[in-house]
């Protein structure tokens, strides 16, 4: 063999050795529990090994396939030299994952959004540490599936900047509630939109969004229980005592208005109002809302009594308001609850439930297991 051929052969061997070292270093970058399956895939063919450098997320998708995905045809396409964009499309792996650090990858990869909007934005919001990657991937997937790409980017941003273990607090159930609320925030023709006090926007912080979503859930629950119905059969009458007006709160909208005005939890009282367990009264002075009075019942007591009286932000009402409330109650005819049975409106609740969620089911072309067709207001607490 000539010296030129020997030098060329030596350079080729050196390049092959360097290539093997690079691939080996790349394989070591995968998470320890993923390495055996990834290494086994890489050993099947040099092109599969090289894929660990050019598109590590695709290697994960082939070594740890999602349920129902047949990887044999994709692996054959890799060996035959198919373009990466074709392989990514077949495997359902977004091309933007090529730029994800290998240490961040998890298995199996969830179904992730892939659109120009996503590609141009989401990589700015990667989690700060690989230990948060699994939660980040899962929540971005859920947000895109149950809301849309804009909300998925917002979730990615909020997950990406969460500190320490706070990222783990945004569990799938909460992401689903947030997604549902964000979706209805942009559907003004729906009942869900009408029941909102605060609507999602991409500039919101996570805490504000959580609070708004939970407030909305309370309003939705009240609607499921009461619907468009006005609570009737009042135990007492409206009146003015000591300059305070006692005004009955009868509808979902009125419960929500009182809750917004006084920044309290009144929107969550739809259950007790709908079943006849309680009746709610707004206490006002000179047109301004001062406090909320709950009249309630005990099984052995024939007469309703004051269950709660609270002011703004659920603080105790002033003494003069308590005095006015007792004088108001003393001025009322005694109402015997003996013939006033508690209500069970399960059929009405199911009708209201379906009226609320039908637009969402139609838009998503499915009825999620967590938002079932035959659900009731109690189902909301799973969110």
C-alpha positions in Angstrom: 0.0 0.0 0.0 1.4 3.4 -0.9 2.2 6.0 1.8 -0.6 8.2 0.5 -3.2 5.5 0.9 -1.8 4.6 4.3 -2.1 8.3 5.4 -5.7 8.5 4.0 -6.6 5.3 5.7 -5.2 6.6 9.0 -7.1 9.9 8.7 -10.3 7.9 8.0 -9.7 5.7 11.0 -9.0 8.8 13.1 -12.2 10.5 11.9 -14.2 7.4 12.6 -12.7 7.2 16.1 -13.5 10.9 16.7 -17.0 10.3 15.4 -17.5 7.4 17.7 -16.3 9.4 20.7 -18.6 12.3 19.8 -21.6 9.9 19.6 -20.6 8.2 22.9 -20.4 11.6 24.6 -23.8 12.5 23.2 -25.3 9.2 24.5 -24.0 10.0 27.9 -25.9 13.3 27.9 -29.3 11.4 28.1 -30.8 10.9 31.5 -29.3 7.8 33.2 -32.6 5.8 33.1 -33.0 6.5 29.4 -29.5 5.5 28.3 -30.0 1.7 28.1 -32.8 2.0 25.6 -31.2 4.8 23.7 -27.9 2.9 23.4 -29.7 -0.2 22.3 -31.3 1.7 19.5 -28.0 3.4 18.5 -26.3 0.0 18.2 -28.8 -1.2 15.5 -27.4 1.1 12.8 -24.8 3.9 12.4 -27.5 6.3 11.2 -29.6 5.6 14.3 -26.4 6.4 16.3 -25.8 9.6 14.4 -29.4 10.6 15.1 -28.5 11.0 18.8 -26.4 14.1 17.7 -28.7 15.6 15.0 -32.1 15.0 16.7 -31.9 13.5 20.2 -35.7 14.0 20.8 -36.4 11.8 17.8 -34.2 9.1 19.3 -36.3 9.3 22.5 -39.5 9.0 20.5 -38.1 5.8 18.8 -36.5 4.2 21.9 -39.5 5.1 24.1 -42.5 5.2 21.8 -45.9 6.6 22.9 -48.7 4.2 23.2 -50.1 3.2 19.8 -47.1 4.4 17.9 -45.4 1.8 15.6 -41.8 2.8 15.2 -40.7 0.1 12.8 -41.4 2.1 9.7 -39.8 5.2 11.1 -36.6 3.3 12.1 -36.4 1.8 8.5 -36.8 5.4 7.1 -33.9 6.6 9.3 -31.7 3.8 8.0 -32.7 4.6 4.4 -31.7 8.2 5.0 -35.0 10.0 5.0 -34.9 13.8 5.7 -35.3 14.8 9.4 -38.5 16.8 8.7 -40.1 13.8 7.2 -39.1 11.6 10.1 -40.3 14.2 12.6 -43.7 14.3 10.9 -44.1 10.5 10.9 -43.0 10.3 14.6 -45.2 13.3 15.8 -42.1 15.1 17.1 -42.0 18.8 16.6 -38.8 20.1 14.9 -38.3 22.8 17.5 -37.3 19.9 19.9 -34.0 19.7 18.0 -32.9 22.7 20.0 -33.9 21.3 23.3 -30.8 20.3 25.4 -30.5 16.5 25.5 -30.5 16.6 29.4 -34.0 18.1 29.3 -35.6 15.3 27.3 -38.0 12.9 29.0 -39.6 9.6 28.0 -42.1 9.0 26.6 -42.4 12.4 25.0 -46.0 13.8 25.3 -47.9 15.1 22.3 -46.6 18.6 21.9 -47.9 21.6 19.8 -46.1 22.5 16.6 -47.0 25.6 14.7 -45.1 28.7 13.5 -46.5 30.6 16.6 -45.1 27.9 18.9 -41.7 27.5 17.1 -40.9 31.2 17.3 -41.7 31.6 21.0 -41.5 28.5 23.1 -37.8 28.0 23.2 -37.5 31.3 25.1 -39.3 29.6 28.0 -37.4 26.4 28.7 -37.3 25.3 32.4 -34.2 26.4 34.3 -33.3 22.9 35.5 -33.7 19.5 34.0 -35.5 18.2 37.1 -38.4 20.5 36.1 -38.5 19.3 32.5 -41.0 16.5 32.9 -43.6 18.8 34.5 -42.9 21.5 31.9 -43.4 19.1 29.0 -46.5 17.6 30.5 -48.2 20.9 31.2 -47.3 22.5 27.9 -48.9 19.4 26.2 -52.0 19.7 28.4 -52.4 23.4 27.7 -52.1 23.0 24.0 -54.6 20.1 23.9 -57.2 21.7 26.1 -56.8 25.3 25.2 -54.6 26.6 22.3 -51.1 27.4 21.3 -51.1 30.9 22.8 -52.1 29.5 26.2 -49.5 26.8 25.8 -46.7 29.4 25.4 -48.1 31.2 28.4 -47.9 28.0 30.4 -44.4 27.3 29.1 -43.3 30.8 30.2 -44.8 30.5 33.7 -43.3 27.0 34.1 -40.0 28.1 32.8 -39.6 30.9 35.4 -41.0 29.1 38.4 -38.4 28.8 41.2 -37.3 25.7 43.0 -40.1 23.2 43.5 -43.0 25.7 42.9 -43.2 24.4 39.3 -44.5 21.1 40.7 -47.5 22.8 42.2 -49.1 23.3 38.7 -50.6 19.8 38.5 -52.4 18.5 35.4 -55.8 19.0 37.0 -55.1 22.7 37.6 -53.7 23.1 34.1 -57.0 21.7 32.8 -59.0 24.2 34.8 -56.8 27.0 33.6 -57.1 25.8 30.0 -60.8 25.6 30.3 -61.0 29.1 31.8 -58.6 30.5 29.2 -60.5 29.0 26.3 -63.8 30.4 27.5 -62.2 33.8 28.1 -62.1 34.2 24.3 -65.6 32.9 23.5 -67.9 35.8 24.2 -71.0 34.1 22.8 -70.9 31.3 25.5 -72.4 31.0 29.0 -68.9 30.3 30.4 -67.7 33.7 29.2 -70.7 35.4 30.8 -69.9 33.9 34.2 -66.4 35.3 34.3 -65.2 38.1 36.6 -61.7 38.1 35.2 -60.6 36.8 31.8 -57.3 35.4 30.8 -54.7 37.5 29.0 -51.1 36.6 28.2 -49.7 39.3 30.5 -51.2 37.7 33.6 -49.1 36.2 36.3 -49.7 32.6 37.4 -51.1 33.5 40.8 -53.6 35.9 39.4 -54.7 33.4 36.8 -55.1 30.7 39.4 -57.3 33.0 41.5 -59.4 34.0 38.5 -59.9 30.4 37.4 -61.0 29.3 40.8 -63.4 32.2 41.1 -64.8 31.3 37.7 -65.2 27.7 38.8 -67.3 28.9 41.7 -69.5 30.8 39.3 -69.8 27.8 37.0 -70.8 25.6 39.9 -73.5 28.1 40.9 -74.9 28.1 37.4 -74.9 24.3 37.2 -77.0 24.3 40.4 -79.3 27.3 39.8 -79.1 27.9 36.0 -81.3 30.8 34.9 -83.6 30.1 37.8 -84.4 32.8 40.4 -84.5 31.4 44.0 -88.0 32.0 45.3 -90.0 31.0 48.4 -88.2 33.6 50.5 -88.2 33.0 54.2 -88.0 36.8 54.9 -88.8 40.1 53.3 -86.6 43.0 52.1 -86.6 45.9 54.5 -84.6 48.9 55.8 -83.4 48.8 59.4 -81.2 51.5 61.0 -80.3 52.9 57.6 -79.3 49.5 56.3 -81.2 47.9 53.4 -81.6 44.1 53.3 -81.8 42.9 49.7 -82.4 39.3 48.7 -79.7 37.7 46.5 -81.5 35.3 44.2 -79.6 34.5 41.0 -76.2 33.4 39.8 -75.4 36.9 38.5 -76.3 38.4 41.8 -74.1 36.0 43.8 -71.3 36.9 41.4 -71.9 40.6 41.7 -71.8 40.5 45.5 -68.6 38.4 45.4 -66.9 40.8 43.1 -68.0 43.9 45.0 -67.0 42.6 48.5 -64.1 40.4 47.3 -65.4 37.4 49.2 -66.3 33.7 48.6 -70.0 34.2 48.1 -69.9 32.8 44.5 -69.3 29.4 46.1 -72.6 29.4 47.9 -74.6 28.3 44.8 -74.9 24.8 46.3 -76.6 25.8 49.5 -78.8 28.3 47.8 -79.9 25.9 45.1 -80.8 23.1 47.6 -82.7 25.5 49.9 -80.1 25.1 52.7 -79.4 28.8 52.8 -80.7 32.2 51.6 -78.5 35.1 51.0 -79.1 38.8 51.8 -77.0 41.8 50.7 -76.7 44.5 53.4 -76.4 47.9 51.8 -76.2 51.5 53.0 -76.7 54.5 50.7 -76.5 52.1 47.8 -73.1 50.7 48.8 -72.7 47.0 49.6 -71.5 46.7 53.3 -71.9 43.0 54.2 -73.5 39.7 53.3 -75.9 37.8 55.5 -76.5 34.0 55.2 -79.8 32.7 56.7 -79.6 29.0 57.1 -81.4 26.0 58.8 -80.8 23.1 61.2 -82.6 19.8 60.8 -84.2 20.1 64.3 -84.9 23.8 64.3 -88.2 24.9 62.7 -87.0 28.5 62.1 -84.1 29.9 60.0 -81.3 31.6 61.8 -78.2 33.7 61.1 -75.5 31.4 59.9 -72.9 34.0 58.8 -72.5 37.7 58.6 -69.4 38.9 57.0 -68.1 42.1 55.3 -65.5 42.8 52.6 -62.8 40.1 52.0 -64.7 37.8 54.4 -63.9 40.0 57.4 -66.2 40.2 60.4 -69.0 42.7 59.9 -69.1 45.8 62.2 -71.1 45.6 65.4 -73.7 48.1 64.2 -74.4 45.8 61.2 -74.9 42.8 63.5 -77.4 44.9 65.6 -79.3 45.9 62.4 -79.4 42.3 61.2 -80.9 41.1 64.5 -83.4 43.9 64.5 -84.3 43.0 60.9 -84.8 39.4 61.8 -86.9 40.2 64.8 -89.1 42.4 62.6 -89.9 39.5 60.2 -92.8 37.1 60.5 -91.6 33.8 61.8 -91.2 31.3 58.9 -91.8 27.7 59.8 -89.4 25.5 57.7 -91.5 22.3 58.4 -93.1 22.2 55.0 -90.2 23.7 53.1 -88.3 20.7 51.8 -84.8 20.8 50.6 -84.6 20.6 46.8 -82.8 18.0 44.7 -82.6 19.3 41.1 -80.2 16.7 39.6 -82.0 16.7 36.2 -81.8 20.5 36.1 -78.2 20.3 37.0 -77.4 17.9 34.2 -79.2 20.2 31.7 -77.2 23.2 32.9 -74.0 21.2 32.8 -74.4 20.3 29.2 -75.5 23.8 28.2 -72.2 25.1 29.7 -69.8 22.7 28.1 -71.4 21.9 24.7 -69.5 24.7 22.9 -66.2 23.3 24.3 -67.0 19.7 23.4 -67.9 20.8 19.9 -64.8 22.8 19.4 -62.5 20.1 20.7 -64.4 17.3 18.9 -64.4 15.2 22.0 -65.8 14.8 25.5 -62.9 14.6 27.9 -63.0 12.0 30.7 -62.4 14.9 33.2 -65.4 16.8 31.8 -67.9 14.1 31.1 -71.2 14.3 29.3 -73.1 13.2 32.4 -71.2 15.3 34.9 -72.6 17.6 37.7 -71.2 20.5 39.6 -69.4 18.1 42.0 -67.2 17.1 39.1 -65.7 20.6 39.0 -63.8 19.8 42.3 -61.8 17.2 40.4 -60.3 20.3 38.7 
